[in-house]
Amino acid sequence: MTPASGLINDFEFYGFWIASLVAINGDIARELASQFLALAEQQATTAPQMIGHRLMGMSLLHTGEIAQGRVHLDRAIALYNPVEHRPLATRFSK
C-alpha cells in the first residue's frame, strides 16, 4: 500500500475495496477499509479520514453491522467540508 500521504490518490486501493463490496465479500471489504482508516488517521488532513470512515461505514452496513456502520458514516459527515472536499465527490462517490 502507498504511504499515508498518498491515500486520496490511491485509486488501486479504492478499486479493490469497491470490488470487494460489490462482490459481497464483506470480510475483505472491512479489512481494506480498516487498513485505509488506520493510515488515514495518521494524517493531519481530514479528507483521508473522511474517506476512511465512509469506507468503514459502508463496509459495516453491507455486512449487517448497521449501528457500527452508522457511527462511521456520521463521523464521515462530521468531517466533511463542502468547500475543501467538493473535488473529491467525483473521485469517491459510487
KOLTORKOL-877957 format. One record per residue: x, z, y of N, C-alpha, C in turn. Coordinates in nm, 4 decimals, decimal comma. Each point is the difference from the previous one (the first is absolute). Layout:
ATOM      n_x      n_z      n_y     ca_x     ca_z     ca_y      c_x      c_z      c_y
ATOM        X        Z        Y        X        Z        Y        X        Z        Y
...
This chain:
ATOM      n_x      n_z      n_y     ca_x     ca_z     ca_y      c_x      c_z      c_y
ATOM   0,0842   0,0000  -0,1171  -0,0842   0,0000   0,1171   0,0890   0,0000   0,1238
ATOM  -0,0501  -0,0551   0,1082   0,0763  -0,0066   0,1234   0,0102   0,1375   0,0632
ATOM   0,0959   0,0189   0,0922   0,0074   0,1267   0,0716  -0,1280   0,0251   0,0783
ATOM  -0,0244   0,1245   0,0316  -0,1236   0,0380   0,0696  -0,0190  -0,0756   0,1303
ATOM   0,1064  -0,0353   0,0674  -0,0124  -0,0686   0,1286  -0,0646  -0,1370  -0,0129
ATOM  -0,0011  -0,0582  -0,1181  -0,0571  -0,1323  -0,0172  -0,1359  -0,0009  -0,0679
ATOM  -0,0641   0,1147  -0,0133  -0,1241   0,0080  -0,0760  -0,1095  -0,0930   0,0500
ATOM  -0,0213  -0,0072   0,1308  -0,1125  -0,0804   0,0469   0,0263  -0,1491  -0,0151
ATOM   0,1215  -0,0371  -0,0328   0,0309  -0,1403  -0,0263   0,0191  -0,0273  -0,1488
ATOM  -0,0264   0,0975  -0,0830   0,0220  -0,0138  -0,1436  -0,1255  -0,0554  -0,0675
ATOM  -0,0220  -0,1288   0,0172  -0,1187  -0,0637  -0,0559   0,0049  -0,0059  -0,1523
ATOM   0,1193  -0,0038  -0,0582   0,0116  -0,0032  -0,1448  -0,0578   0,1288  -0,0587
ATOM   0,0382   0,1131   0,0574  -0,0520   0,1287  -0,0460  -0,1514   0,0036   0,0169
ATOM  -0,0484  -0,0411   0,1158  -0,1443  -0,0021   0,0264  -0,0705  -0,0934  -0,0982
ATOM   0,0609  -0,1117  -0,0308  -0,0574  -0,0940  -0,0956  -0,0138   0,0604  -0,1386
ATOM   0,1015   0,0760  -0,0437  -0,0087   0,0682  -0,1295  -0,1148   0,1008   0,0001
ATOM  -0,0150   0,0724   0,1131  -0,1087   0,0981   0,0096  -0,1356  -0,0692  -0,0079
ATOM  -0,0181  -0,1078   0,0782  -0,1274  -0,0734  -0,0010  -0,0289  -0,0542  -0,1400
ATOM   0,1006  -0,0584  -0,0639  -0,0190  -0,0557  -0,1342  -0,0422   0,1087  -0,0984
ATOM   0,0598   0,1156   0,0103  -0,0350   0,1109  -0,0887  -0,1421   0,0480   0,0261
ATOM  -0,0369   0,0081   0,1263  -0,1342   0,0458   0,0363  -0,1054  -0,0988  -0,0479
ATOM   0,0225  -0,1272   0,0230  -0,0958  -0,1034  -0,0392  -0,0103  -0,0101  -0,1526
ATOM   0,1106   0,0234  -0,0683   0,0013  -0,0060  -0,1462  -0,0558   0,1276  -0,0632
ATOM  -0,0453   0,0886   0,0854  -0,0555   0,1289  -0,0434   0,1026   0,0778  -0,0827
ATOM   0,1218  -0,0026   0,0462   0,1065   0,0784  -0,0613   0,0293   0,1169   0,0932
ATOM  -0,0905   0,0956  -0,0021   0,0038   0,1115   0,0943   0,1245   0,0844  -0,0051
ATOM   0,0537   0,0231  -0,1199   0,1199   0,0836  -0,0107   0,1173  -0,0621   0,0740
ATOM   0,0182  -0,1294  -0,0166   0,1105  -0,0681   0,0692  -0,0275  -0,0054   0,1496
ATOM  -0,1233  -0,0311   0,0400  -0,0335  -0,0050   0,1424   0,0259   0,1347   0,0658
ATOM  -0,0392   0,1084  -0,0664   0,0235   0,1337   0,0564   0,1481   0,0312   0,0090
ATOM   0,0758  -0,0382  -0,1015   0,1443   0,0261   0,0019   0,0677  -0,0775   0,1139
ATOM  -0,0359  -0,1259   0,0154   0,0562  -0,0793   0,1098  -0,0392   0,0585   0,1349
ATOM  -0,1265   0,0392   0,0144  -0,0459   0,0600   0,1259   0,0742   0,1298   0,0279
ATOM   0,0226   0,0785  -0,1039   0,0721   0,1259   0,0155   0,1439  -0,0234   0,0460
ATOM   0,0658  -0,0988  -0,0593   0,1367  -0,0337   0,0408   0,0041  -0,0477   0,1446
ATOM  -0,0944  -0,0871   0,0354  -0,0061  -0,0522   0,1362  -0,0208   0,1146   0,0983
ATOM  -0,0958   0,0880  -0,0296  -0,0306   0,1109   0,0904   0,1187   0,0945   0,0140
ATOM   0,0688   0,0284  -0,1091   0,1169   0,0886   0,0059   0,1071  -0,0571   0,0919
ATOM   0,0254  -0,1291  -0,0098   0,0982  -0,0627   0,0888  -0,0514  -0,0046   0,1434
ATOM  -0,1283  -0,0272   0,0163  -0,0587  -0,0098   0,1336   0,0065   0,1333   0,0737
ATOM  -0,0176   0,1081  -0,0728   0,0008   0,1324   0,0635   0,1385   0,0408   0,0477
ATOM   0,1027  -0,0728  -0,0397   0,1359   0,0265   0,0478   0,0253  -0,0655   0,1356
ATOM  -0,0933  -0,0810   0,0467   0,0170  -0,0731   0,1249  -0,0657   0,0743   0,1162
ATOM   0,0500  -0,0282   0,1173  -0,0568   0,0609   0,1201  -0,1195  -0,0801   0,0523
ATOM  -0,0098  -0,1270  -0,0369  -0,1093  -0,0832   0,0507  -0,1243   0,0189  -0,0866
ATOM  -0,1157  -0,0221   0,0613  -0,1255   0,0261  -0,0696  -0,0501  -0,1172  -0,0834
ATOM   0,0421  -0,1219   0,0292  -0,0537  -0,1164  -0,0716   0,0216   0,0096  -0,1510
ATOM   0,1214   0,0249  -0,0486   0,0179   0,0099  -0,1453  -0,0786   0,1167  -0,0608
ATOM  -0,0091   0,1107   0,0724  -0,0765   0,1141  -0,0498  -0,1483  -0,0345  -0,0102
ATOM  -0,0522  -0,0683   0,1011  -0,1398  -0,0419  -0,0010  -0,0266  -0,0916  -0,1196
ATOM   0,0870  -0,0961  -0,0216  -0,0157  -0,0939  -0,1115   0,0124   0,0746  -0,1327
ATOM   0,0953   0,0900  -0,0104   0,0177   0,0779  -0,1221  -0,1234   0,0812  -0,0361
ATOM  -0,0602   0,0623   0,1000  -0,1225   0,0771  -0,0261  -0,1149  -0,0932  -0,0395
ATOM  -0,0053  -0,1175   0,0590  -0,1038  -0,0966  -0,0385   0,0187  -0,0442  -0,1451
ATOM   0,1240  -0,0316  -0,0376   0,0271  -0,0408  -0,1381  -0,0373   0,1112  -0,0979
ATOM   0,0392   0,1221   0,0324  -0,0304   0,1115  -0,0889  -0,1505   0,0246  -0,0055
ATOM  -0,0655  -0,0040   0,1144  -0,1448   0,0220   0,0032  -0,0756  -0,1032  -0,0817
ATOM   0,0347  -0,1261   0,0160  -0,0675  -0,1061  -0,0754   0,0299   0,0111  -0,1499
ATOM   0,1241   0,0358  -0,0337   0,0361   0,0168  -0,1412  -0,0819   0,1115  -0,0639
ATOM  -0,0122   0,1101   0,0709  -0,0762   0,1128  -0,0525  -0,1484  -0,0335  -0,0112
ATOM  -0,0534  -0,0684   0,0989  -0,1406  -0,0407  -0,0073  -0,0254  -0,0882  -0,1214
ATOM   0,0888  -0,0950  -0,0236  -0,0166  -0,0930  -0,1112   0,0187   0,0654  -0,1364
ATOM   0,0593   0,1180  -0,0024   0,0156   0,0710  -0,1273  -0,0998   0,1155  -0,0119
ATOM  -0,0972   0,0027   0,0898  -0,1074   0,0979  -0,0094   0,0266   0,1332   0,0661
ATOM   0,1116   0,0149   0,0662   0,0329   0,1250   0,0678  -0,0423  -0,0107   0,1461
ATOM  -0,1300   0,0024   0,0204  -0,0588  -0,0314   0,1299   0,0374   0,1018   0,1071
ATOM  -0,0093   0,1285  -0,0305   0,0296   0,1033   0,1002   0,1457  -0,0087   0,0466
ATOM   0,0931  -0,0151  -0,0946   0,1412  -0,0116   0,0367   0,0259  -0,1293   0,0761
ATOM  -0,0659  -0,1074  -0,0425   0,0149  -0,1272   0,0705  -0,0476   0,0104   0,1436
ATOM  -0,1104   0,0685   0,0196  -0,0548   0,0162   0,1351   0,0973   0,0741   0,0912
ATOM   0,0675   0,1001  -0,0531   0,0983   0,0749   0,0794   0,1076  -0,0945   0,0531
ATOM   0,0512  -0,0871  -0,0864   0,1054  -0,0939   0,0416  -0,0547  -0,1046   0,0971
ATOM  -0,1198  -0,0483  -0,0242  -0,0573  -0,0993   0,0916  -0,0299   0,0619   0,1358
ATOM  -0,0464   0,1239   0,0023  -0,0214   0,0688   0,1282   0,1314   0,0166   0,0752
ATOM   0,1066   0,0293  -0,0726   0,1328   0,0136   0,0636   0,0462  -0,1342   0,0550
ATOM  -0,0230  -0,1074  -0,0725   0,0369  -0,1334   0,0479  -0,0748  -0,0323   0,1291
ATOM  -0,1279   0,0319   0,0036  -0,0800  -0,0245   0,1199   0,0509   0,0842   0,1167
ATOM   0,0348   0,1249  -0,0267   0,0508   0,0877   0,1060   0,1318  -0,0520   0,0578
ATOM   0,0819  -0,0627  -0,0827   0,1285  -0,0535   0,0467  -0,0137  -0,1337   0,0721
ATOM  -0,1134  -0,0665  -0,0171  -0,0182  -0,1342   0,0564  -0,0053   0,0025   0,1513
ATOM   0,0806  -0,0856   0,0620  -0,0003  -0,0201   0,1444  -0,0318  -0,1476   0,0224
ATOM  -0,1190  -0,0308   0,0554  -0,0413  -0,1406   0,0127   0,0994  -0,0881   0,0754
ATOM   0,0640   0,0535   0,1001   0,0940  -0,0807   0,0781   0,1292  -0,0232  -0,0792
ATOM   0,0537   0,1050  -0,0553   0,1276  -0,0079  -0,0711  -0,0123  -0,0730  -0,1342
ATOM  -0,1101   0,0175  -0,0698  -0,0124  -0,0494  -0,1371  -0,0826  -0,1274  -0,0159
ATOM  -0,0523  -0,0542   0,1077  -0,0827  -0,1207  -0,0090   0,0684  -0,1141  -0,0759
ATOM   0,1283  -0,0286   0,0240   0,0639  -0,1113  -0,0727   0,0022   0,0190  -0,1522
ATOM  -0,0110   0,1227  -0,0468   0,0041   0,0261  -0,1443  -0,1306  -0,0367  -0,0692
ATOM  -0,1063  -0,0184   0,0752  -0,1308  -0,0293  -0,0590   0,0043  -0,1285  -0,0828
ATOM   0,0730  -0,0988   0,0449   0,0055  -0,1257  -0,0750   0,0990   0,0065  -0,1161
ATOM   0,0890   0,0962   0,0002   0,0977   0,0150  -0,1082  -0,0520   0,0831  -0,1149
ATOM  -0,0696   0,1079   0,0317  -0,0345   0,0985  -0,1019  -0,1490   0,0203  -0,0198
ATOM  -0,0802  -0,0957   0,0394  -0,1428   0,0130  -0,0295  -0,0286  -0,0699  -0,1308
ATOM  -0,1096   0,0368  -0,0617  -0,0326  -0,0700  -0,1257  -0,1463  -0,0295  -0,0043
